[in-house]
């Protein structure tokens, strides 16, 4: 039996996958015959059948359990590098003897553990720094002299600029693996100008590593080993030819934790040859990733439910000085609600953002609640 057939048989033993896939013969089914499962639908499905909507084993079968914004509940298998991110770190030169300053969050969300487990599988030592708390990180940087950084690209810039202001030599960091936020050409050039070889990694908590940049500077990203990546017409399961932009769909043929035709909601396109993609090219839905955290239309709706006197809401995501920013536009006949709305925005999304009140009926009635104005 092929690995796909074994994974399909394992999936059919789980109630969520069984309901999603319907009547399918594991021995005869072709990948393109299977329906696409979209991440945007997971919060509602998990709410109806907590915690994993029947798409994974019981929580006790995992080593760690997470709650990402959405909310989406995820488990970490108890094995080395469970998200398969090691190839991206190895591409940057991280290996045995490397000290890695990991600046992704360890609290509830899996980002910190994704990079931590990958670095440990390569023999590196990890400083679990997490995001923010820059002053404490500068003391750590001065004491341990890490050779590598993992985290969002914008926080790398923030950290290095803070080191400059404090008169701390940060030249020990010579390589980095960045993920979770945009890495535009201007920031790439700035990081390279600091003598840092930076590799961009693209992946999700559900799928693990999807693709990563390579040290040779070749265009786009290499598709990660161990997965099947498709580019399909958005909203369908129809594969598109090379070069045409469409929805990313990934299969991880692993009978221990099967994932079949899962869409994280991102857009990309294959480069000639099919072994590389152009990288992240926007969202197939209105979900936006801000400072490494997903913000979803359902969360904006929750803000509206908590403040029923408001009219339409629209979250505008921009980028200033290489840092993601959010601005919530809210129709209101009342004034003075900015502080309360800002606190609700932070509580619901786990991110800070500005609030602007607008006159009732002034926001467009176009169905858009999240507008991402950052350059792709």
N, C-alpha and C positions, 0 to 999 in steps of 0.2 A: 504494500500500500504506500502511495506517495505521501510526502510530508503534508501536503495540502489536504489529502483525504483523511489522514490521521487527525489533523487539526479540526477538520470539519466534523468528524465523528465525535471528537472531544467536546466541541462546541454544542453539538446537539444533545449532549448529556446535561447541559445547563439550561434552566427554564427560560431565561431571557433570550439566549441565542436561538433556542428551539422555536420560540414564538416569533422571533424576527425572521428566521430563515424559512420557516414553513416546511412543506414537504420537499425534501431534497435528498438525493441519493449520494452519499459521500464518495462512493466508488466511481460515479459517472459525472458528477457536477463539474463544470468549468468555472473558473473564477469569475468571469464576466457575467455568468448566469445568476450570481448571488446578489441580493439587494445590498445597497450601501447603507451603513449605519452612521448617522451624523452626530457629531459631538454636541451640536446645538440642542438635540433632543434628549440628551442624557439627564439634565436636571429634573425634568418632569418625570421621566421614567424611573429615576432613582427615588424620587419622592413618593411615587406610587408603590414601589417595591424596594424599600430600603434594605441594605445600603447600596448594593451594586446592581439593582434591577435584574438580577439573575444572570448577568453577563460574566460573573466571576464566582469563585468558590466563596465559602463563608469567611467572614473577617478573621477568624482564628487561624486560617490557613496562610496568613501573611505575616511578615516580620514587623512591618510598620503600617499604620493606617493614617490617611491624610484627608483633609477637607479643603479642596481648592475653591476659589471664588466661583460662584454659579448658583448654588454650591454643587460641586462634583466630588464624589467620594472615590478614593483610589487606594489600592493596597500595594505594598512593596514585597515582591517575592523574596524569600530568604535564600539568595544566591549571590555570588560575586557579580558586580556590575549589572544589576537586573535591567537597567534601561539601555544597556549596550552603548554607552557614550565613550568607552575607552578609545575607539579608533579616532575620534575627533581630538582627544587629548594627546594621543600618541603623535598625531599629525603636527601638533604644535611643539613637540619635543619633550613632553612631560613623560617621565618614566621613573625608574628606581633612583632614589636619592633626591628627587625634586621636592622642594617644599612649595606647596600650593596654598595661596590665600584664596579661600572660597567665599565669595561675597553674595551668594544667593541665599534666600531665606530657608531656615530650618524649621520654622514654626508653622505647623499644620500643613503648609504646602510642601511638595516634594522636591522643589528645585535644588535646595542645598544638598539633599541626599543623592540626587541624580549625579551631580559632579563629584561629590565626596566618594561615593562608591566606585565610580569610574577611576578616579585618581588612585584610590587604595588598591584597586585591582592591578594597577600598573606599578605598584611598589612605592608610590609617592607618599609623603607625609602631608596631612591636610590641616590647615588652620581654619576652624569653622567660624569664620568671621561674620557671615550674614551681611545684609545691606544696612546702610546707615551707620550711626555711631562712629563717625569718621575719626574723631580724636583718639578713641581707643584703638582703632585699626592702625593709626600712625605709630603708636607705641609698639604694637605687635610687629609692624613692618620694620621698625628700627631694631628690634630685638632679634627676630628670626631671619630677617633678610630673605624672604621668599623669592624664588626664581620665577614663579608663575602666578598668574591671576586667573580665576574663573568667576564669571558673573555677567552682569549687563554691561554693554560697552560704555554707556553714559556714566555709570558709576565708576568705571575705571578712570575716566577723565576727571571726575570730581575728586577721586582719591589722589591722583597724581598732582593735581593743582593744589590740593590741600597740603600735600607734602612739600611742594615748592614754597608755599606761603610760610610753612613752619620751619623751613630750612633743613628738611630731612631728605637725605639722599635716597631716592626710590629707584635708582638705576639697577638695583638687583633684579627687578622684574623685567625679564627679557622675552617672555612669551606669555600668551593669554589665549583662552578659549572663551568666546563671548556668545551670549545667547539671551533670549527673552525680551529683546528690544531692537529697534532699528539700528543698523550699522551702516549709515550712509557714507558715500565716498569722502566727504569732508572729514568725518570722524576717523575713517580708516587712515587717511593721510596724516592726521594729527597723531594717532597712536604709532604709526610707523615712524614718524619723526622723532618719537621718544626712544627709538631703537627696540621696539617691541614687535615680535612676530605674532600677529593675532589671527586665529582661526575662528571663523564663524560656524556655530553648530545650530542646526535646526532640528527640533524634536518636540515631543509633548510628553506629559506624564503618562498618558494612556499607551502611546506607541513607542516610546523610547526615541533613540536617534533615528531621524529620517534621512538627513543628508548633512554634509559638512564641507567647508572649504578645504583647499589643499595647499600645502606649502609651496608648490610650484607656481602659485598665482594663476592657475588656469581659470577661465571664466566659469561662473556658476558654482555648483556644489556637487560633490560626488554622492551618489545614492548610497546609503549605509548598507553594509553587508547584512544578510539574514532577513531582509524584508522584500516584499514585492510592492513596488510603487507604481500606481497608475495615475494618469491625468485624464479626468473625465469631464464631459460637458456638465456644467453646474446644474444641480437639481436632478440629474439623471445618473445612470451608471454606464453611460456610453463612452468608451475610451476614445481619446482624441489623438490625432497624429502628432509627430514631433513638431515642435515649434509653436503649436497652438496653445494658448493660455486656457487653463481650465482648473477644475477642482482637484486637489490632492486627495488621493484615496490610497490607503496603506493596508496591506495584509502582513501580519506577523505569523508565519506558519509554525506555531509552537504548541504542540498538544498539551503541554502543562499549563499554558495560559493563552488560549487561542484568540486571535483578533483577526476578523475577516472583513475586508473592504470597509475600513473605518475612515471616515472623513473628519479631519480636525477643523474643517471650514476654511482652509487656506487655498490660495491660488498659486499656480506656478506653470511651468512648461518644460518639456524635455529639450535639451540641447541635442544636436546631431549625434547619433550613436546610442542614445537612450540610457547611458550610464551616469549622466549628470543632468541636473535641473538648473533652471535659471536662479533658483532661490525663492525666497518669499516674495510674492507679488500682490499682496493684498488679501482681503477676506472675501470668501464666497457668501458670507452672511454679514450682519452688522456687528458681530463681535469684534472687539479691538483688544490688542495686547498692549497694556500701558505699564511701563517700568517692570516688565516681566510678569504682570498679572493680567488675566483675562477679565474684561469688563463686558457684560452681556446685556442685551435689550431687556431681559427679564429683571435685571437689577435696577434699571431705570424705572421700569414699571413698579417695582417694589417701593421706590422713593415716592412715586405718585400715590400709592396706596397709603403710605405713612403720612402724606400731606394731602388729603383729599380736596382741599380748597384750591389747589393748583390746577392750571389748565395743561396745555401740552408741555412736554419736557424734551429737551434735546441736549445730549452730551457731545461737545465738540473737543476732539483730541488734536492737539497741535504739537509742534516741537520747537523749542527755543533754546539756543545755545547748546545744542546737542542733548537736551533733556526733554523727555515727554511731559506735556502739560494737559490738564483737563479743565474744561469750563462747562458748567451746567447752566443751560438757559432754561428758565422756568417762567411760564405765563402766570401772572398773579395780579389780582386786583388790590392786594395789600402790599405794604412796604415793610421793610425791616425784617424780612425773613431770611436774609442771606446767611447769618451765622447758624441758625438752626438747620437750614438746608445743607450747608457745608458739613456740619457734623453728621447728618444723616448720610450724605454722600460718602464720607469717610467710613462710617460704620457698615454700610452695605457693600462697598467695593473694596474696602481695606486700603484705599488710596485717597490722598488729599487732592482737592480741586477747588477752583474758584466758582462762585455762583453769581449769575447775573439775572435779575428779574426783568421780565418783558411784559408789555401790555397784553391783556387777554386777546386772543385771536391773531397775534402778530407772527407767531411761528408758522412755517409752511405746513400744510396738511398733506404731506407727501409720504407719511408712514415711516420716515427715517427718525430714529431716536438716538442713534450713535453716528456721528459724522467724523470720519478720520481724515483730517486735512494734512497729515504728514506726507512728505514725499516718499514714494515707493523706492 
